[in-house]
C-alpha cells in the first residue's frame, strides 16, 4: 500500500467522505422498498439486485446489494487499468443500463457469469487506482447483504506494484472438449458462438437483445442440422452462457485438427456510422479490407480485456507470427468457404452490399484450420434484429449455411481425390 496514496484526503475530507459512503450504502434501502422483489432464481443462486457508486476522482466506492452473503475477492489488472471482483456465482438482476456510466475513478463496469460456479464484475478505471478496502456487510433487519469496494487514486508505478502474480485471476472455462472418436473419418467442424458470460457482445438499443444470446441460439440450431446429416462431427466452443477466452477457441480447433472453424457473431453500428443491414462473411487478413472491417476486428479482439483476462503475459507479436505462418492453402480454403456461404445467402437478399471482407480477427488466426467469421446481421437495424430473434429465420439461415458446408467439403474432397 502506498503511504502517499493513503494520505490523499485530509481529516475533514475523510469525515465528509464517510457521510457520502453512508448515503451510498443506505440510500438503496428506500429504492429496494419501492420496487417489487424479483422472484428467486430456480437454481437458487444469490441475487444481485442493485449497485451504487459514490465518491469522486480521489476516492470512489462501489456497493453491490445481494440477497445473501457471498465470498469474493478483488484484484487489479493493467493495460488497460481494471479492477476485477470475482465472486461465487450469483444471478444478476440489476437495474437496466447498470454499469454503462461511471463516477469518480470508475469509468464503467460489466458483470456476468465468468465460469461455472463463478461470477465476475470488471471495473474500467478512469485512472490508476488501488483497492483500499473490500469487504462484505452482513444483512441487517430489512437491509440486504452488501459487497463494498473502496478505490483510492494512485499513480501508474504504485498501481503496477499491486498487479502481483498471486492476484492473477482464475482461468475461465476452456472451450468444450469431447472424446476424440479416433478412427472416425468424418470432418470435424468447430462452431464458435461469439462472446458469452460476462462478455455480452453488442446489444440491441431498441429491445436490449444481446449478441451472445442471439449467436448461441443460432449456433445450436446449426449444430443440430450439421449433426443430423451424419456427415460431420461438430464441436462447440461453448454451448451455454459462459465466457471462453479467444485463444482457447483457436486452440480447440487446432488441437482437434478441425477441418473447418465457423465463428458466429452479430454486428452493430455506432450512431455516427449510420445504418446498415445484412450478413457479412470475414476471412483473415493482416490488412483489413476496409476501415469498418478494421474497427470490427479491433472491437471483437477486445473480448478478453472486456472479461477481465490478464493480458500481461501475451506476447505482443503473436498475431504477426501467426499470420506469417498461415499457409496459403489454408487461406485459400477459408476464402472458398466464405464464398460458398455468400453464394447460399445471396438469393435471400439478406446480405450486406459488400458481403466478403477481411481483417485480423484473433479467432481466425489458426494457421492450419480454414476459418471464417460470419456476422449474421446488425442488431442496430430493426429489420435485421427482427430476423435475428426469429426462430423461423434462424432455421432457414442455418439450413443455408449447412448447404454451404456441404458444398465446401464436396469440392474440397473432390479436389484432393478423397471419397
N, C-alpha and C positions, 0 to 999 in steps of 0.2 A: 504493500500500500504506500502510495506517495504521500509523504508528510506535507509537501507543498499543496497537493490537491486537497488533502483533508482539511486544510485551513482556508478554503476558498471564501467562506462566508463568516463574517463577524458574529458575535453573540446575538446581536439584535436581529440580524437576518435569519439566524437559526431559529429564534423564537417565532418570527413571522412564518418561516417555512413550516415549522411544526403545526401552526394553525392551518396552513394550506393542506398539509398531509391529513390532518383530522377531517377537514372538509371533504377531501377526495374520498377517504375511506368511508365516512359516514353518509356522504351525500347520496350514495346509491341506495340506501335503505328505503327512502321515500319512493324513489323510482321503482324499486322492486315491488313495493306495496301497491303501486298504481297498476302495474302490469299483471297479466294473468299468468300464473305459473305454468311453464311448459310441461307437458307430460314427460315422465321419466322414460329414458330410452329403454327399449326392450332388452338390450344387452346389459342394462343396469350399471353402465359406467357413470362416474361422477359427471355432473353437468356444469359447464362454464356458462353462466347466464349474463354476465355483464363485465365490462372492462372500462377503467377510467385512467386518465393521465392528469398529473398536476405538477406544478413547479415551473422552472424557467431554464434558460440556457446554461446555468451553473449547476443546478440540481433538479432532477426530474424523477417523479415516482410513477410507477405503473401498479395498478391494483386490479386483480382478477378475482371476481366473485365465483364461488363454487358451491355445489350442493353438499360437499363433504371435504374433509381434509385430505390432501394428497401429498405424495412425495415429489420433489422436484429439485433441480439444480440449475444454476445459471453460470454461463461462461462466455468469453469473448472470442470473436474471430475477426481477422483482419482482411483487408483488400477484397471487398470493402469493409468498413467498420461495422460490426454487428455484435449484438448481444443475443445469445441463444438461451431459451428457457426450455429445458427438457423435463417432461413430467410423465407420470403414469397416464395411461390412456383415459381421455375424457371426451365427452360429447360436447362440441362447441355449439351453443345456441345464443351467440352474441347478437346484439342489435345489427341491423343492416349497415353496411359500409364501415363496420368497426375496423380500425387499423389503416384506413385509407388516408387519414390525416393525422399528423402527429402534434407534438407540443414540446417545447424546450429542446432537450437533447435527442428526443425521439422524432425521427422524420416520418416513419410509418412502421407498421408491423403486420406480420402474417401469422396464421395459425392453422393447424390441421394435424391429421394423422401422419406420423413420420415412419413408423414401423408398427407391426402388430404388437399391441401392449404398450405402445409409447406415443404420446403426442408431443408437439413442438410448437413454440412460438419464436419467431425470428424477428428481432427488432433492428431496423435500419437506423443507424445513428447519424445525426446531423454533423457530428464532430466526434473526436475521440472521447471516450468516457469509460469510467471503471464502475464495476458493481460495488457499491459501498455497503449495502445491506440487501439480503434476500431471505425472506422468512415466510412462514405460514401462520395466519391467525386462526385460532380455533373458532368454530361457530359459537356465538353467544346469543342466547334468547332467540329473537327472530332475525338476527343478523347471520348471513352466510359465512362459511369459511372463506378465507382470502389469501391469495398469494400476493406478496408485496415485494417489489424490487425497486431499490433506490439506486439511481445513477448519479455520478458526480463527474463533472467535466475534468479532463486531464489533457496532457499533450501526447503526441504520437509515440515518443520514446517510452513514456510511462505506460501507455496503452499496450505497446508491443511486449513489454515485460510481463503483462498479465496473460498473454496468449502462450500458455505453457503446455508442454506435451501431455501432462496429466489432465488438462482441460479439454482435450480433443473429444469430439462428440462420438457417441456410439455409432457404429456403422448401420446405415439403413438396411432394410431387407434387400438381399441380392435379387436380381432378375430370376424369375421362376425357372426351375430346372426339373426335368423329368428323366425317366430311365432312358438310357442310350438306344435301346432297341437295336443292338448290334445285329448286323446282317439284314436289316430292313433296307431295301434299295430305294425306297420312295424318297423323293427330295424333301428336305426339311425346310419349312418356311417359318421365319420368326416374325410375329406380328407385334408391333410396339406401339401401344396406346400412349400418346404423349402425356407428360406431366403426371399428376397423381399425388394423393396425400396432401401434404402442406402446400404443394405447388399446384394451384388451381388452373394455371394457364390463362387464356383470355376469358373474358366474361361478357355476356350479352348485356349491353347497357339498358335494354328495354325490359328484359324479363329476369335477368340475373343468372341465366343458364351458364354453367361453367364448362369450359373446353374439356377438362379432364373427364367429366361425366359423358359428354357427347361422344368423345372418341373411344372411350371404353365400351360403351354400348355398341358402337359401330364395329369395333374390333371383335367383340364376342360374336356378333352376327356373322362377320366374315369368317371367323374361325370355324363356326359350325358348318358353313357352306363348303369350305375347303375340305374339312374332315369328312363330310358326307359323300364327297366324290370318291373317297377311298384311295385317291392318287397321292396324297401328301401326308406327311407328318407335320403338325403345327404346334409351335411353342409360343406362348405369350410372355412378354417381358413382365407384365403384370395383368392379373385378372380381377383385381379389386382396387379399392381406393387407397393404394399405398404408394409412397414415394420410392422410386428406383433411380439411382444416380445414372447420369448419361454414360459414363464409362462402363458401368455394369451391363447396360443394354447392348453395347457394342461387343463386350467381352462374351456375353452369352452366345451371340450369333457366331463369333469366331471359334469359341471353344467347342461348339456343336457342329462346326463345319457346315453351317447353314448354306442352302442353295439360293436363298433369297431373304432379304430383310425389308419389311414394309413398315415404316413409321407413319402413324395416323395422327393428324392434327386438324385444328380449325383456326382459321386466321382472324385477324381483327385489324381495323384501320383506326388511326387517330383522327379526330375531327378535322384537323388541318389537311389530312390526306384525301378528304372527300369520301366517295362511296365506291365500292366495287363488289362484284359478286362472281360466283362460280369457282370450280375446283382448279387447283394448280398442282402440278407434279414436279418435284425438285430432285435433281441429282447433285452429286458432289462436284464442286469446282473451287479451286484456290481463289479465283477471281469471280466475284458474283456477276451474274448475267445483267443485273441492273441494281439501282440503288435500293428499291423496295426489297429485293431478294436479300441484299446485304443486311438491311435493318432487321428483317425477319430472322435471319440466321443468328444475328447478334442477340436478339431477344430470346430465341429458343435455347441458345447456348448458355444462357444465364440461369437455367433451371437449378443447377447445383447450388449456386450462390443464393438463389431465392429460398431454397430449402435449408440453408444454414450448413452446408457441407464445407469442411475445411479444405480450401484450395491451395494452401501454402506449399504443400508437397508436390503439386502438379508441375512438371517441367514446362517451361514457357514455350519450348519448341516442339512439343508433342504433335500439335496439329500439322506443322510443316513437315515433320518427318513422315507422318502417316500419309499425307498427300503425296509426298515424293515416292513413297513405297507402293502406292496404289498401282496395281498393274493396269496397263492399257486394256487388257481383255476384260477385267472386272468393270472398268468404267464403261466399256462398250456394252456389256450385258446390262448394266444399270440403265443406260440410255434406251436400250431395246425394250426393257420392261416399262419404263416411263412412257415411251411412245405407244406401247400396247394399251396402257391404261387410258391415255388420252384418246386413242382410237376408239375404245369402247364407250367412253363417256361423251364423245363429241355429238353423236346423234341425239342425245338427251337435251342438248342446249344448256347444260349446267356447267359449262367450262368457262374459266376466265378467258378473255380475249387473247392473252399471252400465256397459255397453259403450261408450256415447258420452260422451266427456269433452272438455275443452278446457283449454289452458294456453298460456303464452308460450314455446313451443319456438322456438329460433333457426332451425331448418331449415324452419319453416312460415311464415317472415315475408316471403316474396315477395309483394309487393302485387298482382301480376298473373298469378300461376300458382296455380290451385287445388291445395292441398297438404294431405295428411293424414299422420299418423304412426300406423303400425299396430304395436301391441305384441302379438306372436303368442301370448304366454303368459308364465308365470312359471318361470324356471329354479329357483326355490326351492320349487316344488311338484313332487312326484315324478311325479304323473300328467301334468302339463304337460310336464315335462322329457322323459318317455318319448316323448311325441308330437313334441316339437321336434326330437329327434335321429332320428326315424323317417323314412326315405325315403318310405314309403307315405303317412304323414300329410302330409309336405311336398308330395307330388304332389297329393293330394286338396285340400289347402287352397289351393295355388296355382291349381288349377282354379277354385275358388270365387271367389277374388279376380279372376281373369281374367274370370269371368262378371259380376262387379260392374263391371269396367271397361267391358265391352260394354254393360251396362245404362246406365251413366253417359253414354257417348258417344251411344248411341241416343236417349236422352231429350234430351240437350243439342242434338244436331244437328236433332232434330225441332222443338225449341222455337225454334231460330234459322232454320229453313227451309232448312238445308243438307242435301245428299244425298251 
